[in-house]
Amino acid sequence: MNLIADSGSTKTSWVLFSEDSSPLFIHTQGINPIHQDEETVKGILQKELMPQLSGRTIDEIFFYGSGVRPTEEALMQRLLQEVTGVSRVEAKSDLLGAARALCGHDEGLACILGTGSNSCLFDGHRIVMNTSPLGYILGDEGSGAVLGIKLLNALYKGMLPDTVLRDFEEEQGVTLADIINRVYRQPLANRYLASLSPFVHSHLHLSSISELVVNNFQEFIRRNVVPYGRRDLPLSAVGSVAFYYREQLQMAVEREGFVLGNIEQSPLQRLMSYHSLTRS
């Protein structure tokens, strides 16, 4: 039995699987060793993960997390070993997890397009180049948070029809003053901005909205992927934004002279295949 985790700051998705049994999918709150101390992480593992495993024997754990930088790998490995009793544990970044899921053992351009964004050049074994995403204030082009920024900017600077602005304020139950308060004075503004994505998606029939999404992806490619200098490799992506805006992503990829590869909402299914192949 192997256990794989795909962890973000708000949610961790786990899958327990073997060659001869159906996979067991488990969810706990997010684990991020940058923002949470050791006791908090251990508490989540002990109180939320372990009861759902119901005493099952686990041979290996592969943990991929958004807060697992090289400096946090040893910490996450130790905490998982202490709580689960499993000795064979690998803790790596969510970006490496995305690369392994999307590219397998082949070269490729692997991207994460969700609330935030990230990308890398993967040589089939390791990440060889990475453009710093810089977060939603300084970067994160292509992400749900930046899509929310672009939507609000276009709505309140008269770049979209007045009818769309009225629809938005009625549907969201907000005024401009409410939005300013939510973005500038409340915590987790990036999540709020990304939460506006369903409104964008429901208005993709408008060319101005669709083009806004395409432009978001084009900026992501130009500023994050072009520097790798590998237009010969497919551009693959994982995450809800990539998954639900696949048509607009395809347009952006083609406009920038790349070829679209694999698109997945979650990396777990492909990571199961990756680690099965690795073992064999």
Secondary structure, DSSP 8 states (H G I E B T S, - for coil): -EEEEEE-SSEEEEEEEETTEEEEEEEEE---TTTS-HHHHHHHIIIIIHHHHTT---SEEEEEETT--HHHHHHHHHHHHHHH--SEEEEEEHHHHHHHHHHTTS-EEEEEESSSEEEEEE-SSSEEE-----HHHH--TTSHHHHHHHHHHHHHTT-S-HHHHHHHHHHHT--HHHHHHHHHTSS-HHHHHHTTHHHHHHTTTSHHHHHHHHHHHHHHIIIIIGGG--TTSEEEEESHHHHHTHHHHHHHHHHTT-EEEEEES-SHHHHHHHHHHHH-
